[in-house]
Amino acid sequence: MQGKNYLIAGGTSGIGKAIAEALLAQGHRVWTMSRNGYTVNGAEHITWDATNDARPSGWPEVLHGLVYAPGSIHLRSFRALKPDDFLNDFQVNLLGAVRLLQAAQPALRAANQSSVVLFSTVAVAQGMPFHASIAASKGAVEGLGRSLAAEWAPNINVNIIAPGLVNTPLAAKLLDSDVKKENSAKRHPLGRVGSPEEIAALAVFLLSEQASWISGQVIGVDGGLSTLRTS
C-alpha cells in the first residue's frame, strides 16, 4: 500500500537517511527530524534537537510509522567515564525517544495500525570493553521498546534493531584509516562492517504491513558478531 506517512528522527544522515530515501522511493510521505535544516530530497523537515526538552511537533495528524535513529558512540574506559557522559548518552538515545514517542502517540494511534522502530546496538547483547555508557543507554532503549510493544498492542507495533558497526558518519572515527577498516571487518564473522542500506532494508520491512505480526523484538543485524564464532 502506497502513500503512508512516516516520521524519521535522525533522518538526514546515516541509517536514518537511508530509511527516509527507501520510503520515499516506495511512494510514501516522509518527515525527517534533525538539529540542522538539511533534509532528504522529497521529504519535509522538522528542526528538532533530541537533547532539548522542548516538545516536538510538526508532523501530520496520522502517522503510519515512526523511526527514532539518533545515536551516539562515545567509547571510553569505564574509569574515564564521568556521570555526565552517561547522562548525555541517555539524553540522546533514551530520553529523546521518550519525548518524541509521547508527542507522536496520538498520531500513531490515529492510523489504527502503525509501527515504531527504535535502535539499540550489538554491544548490549555482546559485552564489549569501552562500551559501558552507550550499552547502558541502548539497553534502556530495549527495555523501553519491549514495554511499549506490550502497552500499545495491538494497534502499534514496536521493534528494536541492534546493529553492529555500520559505515555511517557517526562511526567515521572508527573507520578513518585502512587499518581500522580491516580490523573492524575482521571482528565480524561475515568479514565486513555493515552499510546503512542494509539496516534500512530491515527497518522498512518492520514498518510495512508484511511485518504486522512482529512486535517487541530486538533484531540483531551485526554480521554475526553477537551469535557466531568462526575460530
Secondary structure as the mmCIF struct_conf table of DSSP 4:
data_model
#
loop_
_struct_conf.conf_type_id
_struct_conf.id
_struct_conf.beg_label_comp_id
_struct_conf.beg_label_asym_id
_struct_conf.beg_label_seq_id
_struct_conf.end_label_comp_id
_struct_conf.end_label_asym_id
_struct_conf.end_label_seq_id
STRN STRN1 ASN A 5 ALA A 9
TURN_TY1_P TURN_TY1_P1 GLY A 10 THR A 12
BEND BEND1 SER A 13 SER A 13
HELX_RH_AL_P HELX_RH_AL_P1 GLY A 14 ALA A 25
TURN_TY1_P TURN_TY1_P2 GLN A 26 GLY A 27
STRN STRN2 ARG A 29 SER A 34
BEND BEND2 ARG A 35 GLY A 37
TURN_TY1_P TURN_TY1_P3 ASN A 41 GLY A 42
STRN STRN3 GLU A 44 THR A 47
TURN_TY1_P TURN_TY1_P4 ALA A 50 THR A 51
BEND BEND3 ALA A 54 ALA A 54
HELX_LH_PP_P HELX_LH_PP_P1 ARG A 55 PRO A 56
BEND BEND4 TRP A 59 TRP A 59
BEND BEND5 GLU A 61 GLU A 61
BEND BEND6 HIS A 64 HIS A 64
STRN STRN4 GLY A 65 TYR A 68
HELX_RH_3T_P HELX_RH_3T_P1 PHE A 78 ALA A 80
HELX_RH_AL_P HELX_RH_AL_P2 PRO A 83 PHE A 90
HELX_RH_PI_P HELX_RH_PI_P1 GLN A 91 LEU A 95
HELX_RH_AL_P HELX_RH_AL_P3 GLY A 96 ALA A 110
TURN_TY1_P TURN_TY1_P5 ALA A 111 ALA A 111
BEND BEND7 ASN A 112 GLN A 113
STRN STRN5 SER A 114 PHE A 119
HELX_RH_AL_P HELX_RH_AL_P4 VAL A 122 ALA A 125
BEND BEND8 GLN A 126 GLN A 126
TURN_TY1_P TURN_TY1_P6 PRO A 129 PHE A 130
HELX_RH_AL_P HELX_RH_AL_P5 ALA A 132 TRP A 152
TURN_TY1_P TURN_TY1_P7 ALA A 153 ASN A 155
STRN STRN6 ILE A 156 PRO A 163
STRN STRN7 VAL A 166 VAL A 166
BEND BEND9 THR A 168 THR A 168
HELX_RH_3T_P HELX_RH_3T_P2 PRO A 169 LEU A 174
BEND BEND10 LEU A 175 SER A 177
HELX_RH_AL_P HELX_RH_AL_P6 ASP A 178 ARG A 187
BEND BEND11 HIS A 188 HIS A 188
TURN_TY1_P TURN_TY1_P8 PRO A 189 LEU A 190
BEND BEND12 GLY A 191 ARG A 192
STRN STRN8 GLY A 194 GLY A 194
HELX_RH_AL_P HELX_RH_AL_P7 PRO A 196 LEU A 207
BEND BEND13 SER A 208 SER A 208
HELX_RH_3T_P HELX_RH_3T_P3 GLU A 209 ALA A 211
TURN_TY1_P TURN_TY1_P9 SER A 212 TRP A 213
BEND BEND14 GLY A 216 GLY A 216
STRN STRN9 VAL A 218 VAL A 221
BEND BEND15 ASP A 222 ASP A 222
TURN_TY1_P TURN_TY1_P10 GLY A 223 THR A 227
#
